[in-house]
Amino acid sequence: MRVSTLKKLMPSLIVLAGLIFPSLALAQDPSGIPGIPAFTVTPGEGEGAQEYSVTLQILALMTALTFLPAMLMMMTSFTRIIVVFAILRQAIGLQSTPSNQILLGLALFLSIFIMKPVLEEANEVALQPYMQEEVTSLEAVELASQPFRRFMLEQTREDDLALFMRIIDVQYETPEDVSFWVLMPAFVTSELKTAFQIGFILFIPFLIIDMVVASVLMAMGMMMLSPIIISLPFKIMLFVLVDGWSLIMGTLAASYGI
């Protein structure tokens, strides 16, 4: 039984050995066969500038991709949108509808819509010149950061910016001189403040409905009936009648000047 099983597996083992051992032989071959350089530094055009090998650039790129979710939340309109959606769902009284996946997808595509001018500018001034080999990778990153920096400066309150400047005891002459590491927390703080302000306004009409329903139930002596069960259909009906989703989408887009 074991011999027949081994005979069946023999073709697969031969193919697997053929794929593995040539690679190992090539990697360990001392005969001078050139391999892929892991790290190569060449002098750049500017004074003291250096350019790195493609292998190292790919490694740096793969490492940078791990920070992509944080960059999405901290440098775009995503934070404000998802916080407003979460407050809206809580105000209506729906704990899991729409689901988190739907809210995240909606916030993501709305963020892309809002950030489209910034993304197009970054593509024009940084990505396309880099693809045409007109600038180096480091220069492309610097050029691409400028549209995002202007966007963040426009949405950041001066009080929040001054707060973090005061924390690290640094003063800048112009907003353009502000360090990126100071601008990012100030921008996120401003986004959260604006999101909670919008959420407070959204909460008011639904809170009024809850108070009216609770007062009516108490006046009728129906103490054992939960007011949330009665008010939920009225809140959903109100949200649908005023075309709530379009109103919220338009408000969020308008808050960024679109």
QUINOR-V579747 format. One record per run of one state. SS is the DSSP state (alpha for helix, beta for strand, coil for the rest). FROM is the first residue (numbers start at 1). TO is the last residue. If there is no record, write none. Layout:
((SS FROM TO) (SS FROM TO))
This chain:
((coil 1 1) (alpha 2 28) (coil 29 40) (beta 41 43) (coil 44 49) (beta 50 52) (coil 53 53) (alpha 54 65) (coil 66 67) (alpha 68 75) (coil 76 77) (alpha 78 92) (coil 93 99) (alpha 100 114) (coil 115 115) (alpha 116 131) (coil 132 136) (alpha 137 155) (coil 156 157) (alpha 158 167) (coil 168 174) (alpha 175 177) (coil 178 179) (alpha 180 219) (coil 220 226) (alpha 227 241) (coil 242 243) (alpha 244 255) (coil 256 258))
